[in-house]
Amino acid sequence: MDSFCAPKAREHPYLLADGNGLALRVGPTSTKTWLLRYRRPATGKKASSASACRDPSHQKFLR
């Protein structure tokens, strides 16, 4: 989990992308959000999906 915690906050939000449509957005307050960009198979239109990341140190509270 150390690599998950490695991205640090900057003055403005930034993306860490894998080059295949998946990216981690890191906000000014160290909030992390996964973004997935893809094309809809039926229409070919661009689309995206986002999911908030939970801090791994808080896993005990999720059980």
HELIX and SHEET records of a PDB file:
HELIX    1   1 ASP A    2  CYS A    5  1                                   4    
HELIX    2   2 PRO A   56  HIS A   58  5                                   3    
HELIX    3   3 GLN A   59  LEU A   62  1                                   4    
SHEET    1   A 4 TYR A  14  ALA A  17  0                                        
SHEET    2   A 4 LEU A  22  VAL A  26 -1                                        
SHEET    3   A 4 LYS A  32  ARG A  39 -1                                        
SHEET    4   A 4 LYS A  46  ALA A  52 -1                                        
END                                                                             
